[in-house]
Amino acid sequence: MERRVVAVVRPPSGGGRRVRVDGRDAGRARRPADVAELLRRAGIDPATMTDAGTVEWRGGGPQSWR
């Protein structure tokens, strides 16, 4: 089964990163744990947050917050 990107983590801006899930705003994350929580609330396994087939990180990966 082919996986598709369902979440986009926007580049760092204003002290955090916007997260969109299925085209809808899921919230702002200030650290990787926040991204995991936003994914969990959207019904996505947080363990997939580093899976490029599920989550697209723009402007750097989970280590980029500035």
C-alpha positions in Angstrom: 0.0 0.0 0.0 1.4 3.4 -1.0 1.5 6.0 1.7 0.7 9.6 1.0 1.7 12.8 2.7 -1.0 13.7 5.1 0.8 16.4 7.3 2.9 19.3 6.4 5.2 21.0 9.0 5.8 24.6 7.7 9.2 26.3 8.1 10.1 27.9 11.5 8.5 31.3 11.9 7.6 33.4 14.9 8.8 31.0 17.5 7.2 27.9 16.1 6.1 25.9 13.1 2.5 25.7 11.7 1.3 22.1 11.1 -1.4 21.2 8.6 -3.1 17.9 8.4 -5.2 16.9 5.4 -5.1 20.5 4.2 -6.4 21.9 7.5 -4.6 23.9 10.2 -3.8 21.6 13.1 -1.9 24.1 15.2 1.5 25.6 16.0 4.3 23.5 17.3 7.3 24.8 19.3 9.2 21.5 19.5 9.0 18.0 18.1 6.8 16.8 21.0 4.2 19.3 19.9 4.2 18.0 16.4 3.7 14.5 17.7 0.8 15.6 19.8 -0.9 17.4 16.9 -0.5 14.3 14.8 -1.9 12.1 17.6 -5.0 14.4 17.9 -5.5 14.1 14.1 -5.5 10.3 14.4 -2.0 9.8 12.9 0.6 7.6 14.6 3.2 10.1 16.0 5.9 7.5 15.3 5.4 8.4 11.6 6.5 12.0 12.0 9.9 11.3 10.5 8.4 9.3 7.7 8.8 11.4 4.5 5.9 9.4 3.0 3.5 10.7 5.7 4.9 14.0 7.0 6.5 16.7 4.9 8.9 18.9 6.8 9.5 22.2 5.0 12.4 24.5 5.9 14.3 21.7 7.8 13.5 18.6 9.6 12.5 17.9 13.2 15.8 19.4 14.5 15.1 22.9 12.9 13.2 25.3 15.1 14.9 28.7 14.4 
